[in-house]
Amino acid sequence: MDGVTCPARRRRRGTVTSSARRFSSSDAASGAEQRAVEGYRSLLRSRVLKEFGHLRLGDIRTQAIKRWLVRLRKEGLSPSRIRQAFQCLSACLQAAVDDDRLLKNPPRAARSELPPLEARRERYLSYEEFRLLIAAAHGMDPAAGVLVATLGLAGLRWTEAAALRRCRCYDAPGELRLHVAESLENVNGSLRFKSVKNHRERWVDIPGALGAMLGEHLMCRVDPDPDALVFTTVRGRPLDYSNYRRTVWDPAVRLAGLPSTTTPGVLRHTGASLMLQATSDLYFVKEQLGHSTIRVTEGYSHLMPSDRRLKAARLDEEFRVVANRVGFSLGSSQEAVITFPGPAAKPLAEEAEAPAPGGRLELPTNGLTVRCSAG
């Protein structure tokens, strides 16, 4: 009919480029997909729009997307980067589906070609390495030393520490806690305060030594306004991750003699290791770190070797008693060793590896006994 556009033809209008432009500038677009487009604009331009930008929305086929994913793998792009590119394409086309300009989202049928993510074991610092980093940062700027200690002992994400405010540091009788309720992120060169990851506000219990350091820092270097940020630049501005890495963090890492791959994220893993050395309660660690599920926290279970070795040794003793009663002559655990299958199996009696055994973590509190103030 004249003057009436067929719905099927209307869905064909527009290209991937126009859809990406509309999506990234839309106020309605939010959530993880919107942040992905904001965070990977270069990837969107160089990989997604270069391949599909000229195509009309109705001309994109699942098989073309699968061939594109295979080609990215052959070009040597990392699995995580390929998945990010796929997420960008899927987000743009999903916006077209929501606007009724596309009937379905083709990338969702191409997920079978996504490469699996490589399993990796996160690096964490030993007691001695952690102490050296705190000392190096403290020597450059006392506030930097407090920030390093907070990242490591409280297990905060960088974005959470950068958004911590005076009014969220509590020192009730017998209780030192931080209220993690905001994050500070750099989005397209602009610092924005947002809700924490997974929208999970939490309370983090901190050691008394860290409370003393924070208390001195709050009194001497932080504005008395309850909403004042706890950690800022020397000019009192919010911390930007890239600038801080370049001007403070990386020099402190070099001064401490640590690998250049030591990032602020390593301190979060260090915090997890310190907590798990103090307790084997995974649920407590989950709540401290703000993980969405206990399965995420279980990824740190390899940091509890001594506890697992102790349980295995106890199982060994119990099994020997049972085996001897039914006729086997295994003797006691001192006379023979039962090892578990696997590469480089070691005797159960051997002590588990642990960072810098013995000790207490001495923090540079300069003899302060001040405790954290709520302002």
N, C-alpha and C positions, 0 to 999 in steps of 0.2 A: 504494500500500500504506500502511496505517496506520502512523504512527510513522517513516516513511521520507520524506525530503525529496528531491524530484526535482532532479537536478543543474542542469537548465535553470532551475528556479524558484530554486534557491539562488544562481545567478549574478545573478538580478534583485534580490536583497536589497541594501538599503543605498542611500544617495544619494551624490551627488558630495561633499556636505559631510562626511558620515561617512567617506568614503574619504580626503578631504584631511586630516581630523583623525587618522585612523589612520596615514596615510603620514608626516605631519610629526612625529609622536611616536614613530615606530617606530625602534628601534635598528638594525634591519636595513637601513633606507633610508639609502643613502649615495651618494657620487659627485656628479656634476654636477647631476642632477635634484634631489637632496635639497638641495643648496646653493641651487638656483634657488628652491625653495619657501621656504627660510629667508630668502633675500635679498629676496623680493618678496611678503611677506605682505600688504602693503597692496593690491598689485595683485591678489592672489588673492582678497581679500575684495571689492574694489570692482568688479572686472571679471569674474572667473571664477565665483565663488560667487553673485554677484548674478544672473548669467544662468542658470547650470546647477545651483546648489546644491540646489534643491528637487527636481530630477529624480532618479528612480531610475536606477541604473547601466544597466539594460537598455533605458531609454527614450531614451538619447542617440543621435542620428543624425548621420551625416556631413554631410548637407545643412544641418542646424541649425547646426553648427559653421562651415560655410562662410558662411552668412548672418551669423553673429556676427562673423566676421573682416571681412566687407565693411562691416558697420555700424561697427566700430571705426575703419576707415579713413575713413569719411564723417564721423565725429565728430572727426577731426583728430588721433587718436593717432599718435605717431611709429612708423615701421616697426620700430625696435628694441623699442619698448614693446609693440607688437602681438605680436612674436615671443616676448617674455618671457611675456606672458599665455598664449599658445598653449603654451609650454613648461610652464608651471605646470599647465594643464589636462591636458596629455599625461602629465605626471609622476604626477598623482593617479590618472588612469585606468589607467596602466601598473601602479601598485601594486595596483589591483583585479584586473587580469589576472594578476599574479603570485600573488595570493591565491586564484585560481580563482573570483573573484566576478564576473568579466566575461570573455566569450569572446574579444573582440578590442578593440584600442585604436582607437576611431573617429577621433580627431584625426589619426592618421598618414595616413589617406586624404584629409584635407582640406588637405594641405600646399600644394596648387596655388594656394590663395587667399592664401598668405602674401606680403606685400609684399616686394620686394627691398630690401636694405639700401642706403642711399645711400653711394656712394663718397666718402670724405673723405681729405684730405691733412692729416696731423697737423702741428700747429704745433711749432716748435722755436725755441730761443733762439739769437741770434747770440752771438759771443764777448763783445761788449760787454754785452749784456743778461745773459748768464750771470755775468759779473764783477760787475755791479751787484747782482744778486740775492745772490751769495755775500757781498758786502760788507755789504749791508743785513741779512742774516740774522746774520752774524758780529757786527755792531754790537749787535744785540738780545741775542744769546746765542752765545758762541763755539762751543758744541756744535751750534747750528743751522747755522752756517756750514759746519762739517765735514759735516753731514748733506746739505746742498744740494750741496756739491762731490762727495760720494759718489754721490748720485743721478744727477748729471749726467755725471761722468767714468767711473763704473763701469756706468751704464745699469741700475741695479737698479730693480725694482718697489718701490713704497712698502712693501708687505707684506714683501718680502724684507729691505729695509734695517731695518725695525722689528724683525725677528727675528734680525738679525746678532749673533753672540756673539763675545766676546774670543778664544776658542780657535779661531775660524775666520778670524782675520786672520793671515796668514803673511808672514814676511820672511826667506826663505831667501836665501843669497848670489846676487845678481843676479836675484832673483825676488820680486816683490810680488804677492800673490794673495789673493783673498777666496773662501772656500768658501761658496757659497750652497746651503743645505740645508734651510731652514725658512722658513715665512711666518707672519705674525701677522695674523689676520683678526678683524673684529668681526662676530659672528654673534648676532643678536637681542640686542644690547647687551652681549654677553659676549666678551672677547678670548680667542681660542683659537689655539694654535700648531698648524700643520698642515704637511703636506709642500708643497713648492713647486709652482707650476702645472705641470701635465702630469707631475708626479712626476719632473722632470728636474733632479736636483742638478747643479751645475756649478762650475767654477773660473773666476774672473774676474781677468784681469791688470789691474793698475792702474798709473797713472803714478807716478813717484817723488815728485812734488809732493804728490799725494794721500796717498801713503804717509807723508810727513813730517807732514802734518796729522793723519792717523789715529794716528800714533805719539805725538804730543804729547797728543792727546785721550785715548788709552788710558792714558797715564801719569798725567795730571792729573785726569781726570774719571770714569774707569771703574773699577768695583770690581775688585780683583785676582783674584777668583774666575774661573777659566777659562770658566765657563758664564754669566758676567755679560753682560747685553745691552750692546751698544756705544752705542746711542742710547736714552735714556729721558727721562722728565720730570725737572724739577728735584728732585722727591722720589724719584727712582729707580724710578718705575713704568713699565711698558710704554707705548709711545706709542699713543694712539688717534687715528685719522685725523681724525675730525671735530673733536675738541678741539684738535689740533695746527693744523689749518687755521684755526680761529677765533682762537687765542691767539698763534700764531707765524707761520705761513706767510702768511696773508692780509695781516697788517700789514707783513711784509717785502716782499711783492709791491708794496704801495702805496708803501712807502718807496723802492723801486727804480724806481718810475715805470712799471711794467709793467701790461699789461691785466689786469683782474680774472679773465679766463678762464685765466690762467696757473696751472695746477695742478701738483702733484708729478709727475703723469704726463707733463707737457711735458718734464721733465728727462730722462726715459727716451728720448724722441725726440731730445732734444738730444745725449744720449750716443751715439745711433746716428749722428747727423750728424757728430759729432766723430770717431768711429771711421772713418767712410767718407771723411772728408777726409784722414785719415792713411793709409788703405789701401783699395783697391778689392776686397779679399778678402771677398766676401759670406759665405763659410763661417766665417771667423774671427769676423765680426760676429754671425752666427747663434749660435755657441757662447758668445760673450760675453753676449748678451742672453737666451739660453735659449729661443729659438724652437723650436717643435715641428718645423717643416719649413723648408726654404730658401725656399719660396714666401712665407712670412710676411716673411722678411728682404727679399725682392725688393720688398716694398712701400716700402722706403726707398731704392730705386735712384735716385729722382729727386734724391736728395741728393748724387749724384756727377756734376754737370753738367760740370765741367771735364774729367774723365776721358773722358766720352762725347764732348764737343766735340773733344778731342784726337784721338780715334779717327776721328771723322767727317772732321776735317781731313786726317788721314793717308790716308783712303780717297779724299778729293777729289784729293790729289796723285797717287795711284796711278792713278786713273781718267783724269786729264788726260794722263798719259804714254801710256796705252793709246789714248785717243781721238786724240791727235796722231799716233800711229804709223799709224792707219788712215785718216788724211786729214782729220780735223777740226782746225780751227785755234782751239783753246781758250786757247792761251797758258799762262802760269803762273798760280798761285793769286793772285799779286799783281796780275795784269792783269784778272782777272774773278772773279766770285763765283758759286758754285753754291749755291743754297739748297734746303733740303728742304721739301716741301709741308707746309702746316699754318698755323694762325693766327699772324700776326705773325712770319713767318720772318725770322731775322736772319743776317747774314754769319757765315761760319764763323770768321773771324778775330776776331770780337768776343769778349771775355773773358766767361766764364760768371759769373753772379752768385754771390757767396760771402760769408758773414758776415765782416765786419771783416777784409779782406785783410791779410796781413802778419803776422799775428802769432801770437806766442806767447800762451798764456793764462796770465797772471800770477795766482797764487793767494795769498791772505793767509796765508802760513806764518810770518810774523813772524821770518824768518831762521832758522827751525828746521832742523836737519839730522837730527832724530830720525827713525828709520824704524819701521815698524809692528812691534809686538811680538806674539808669540804668547801672551804672558802666562805 
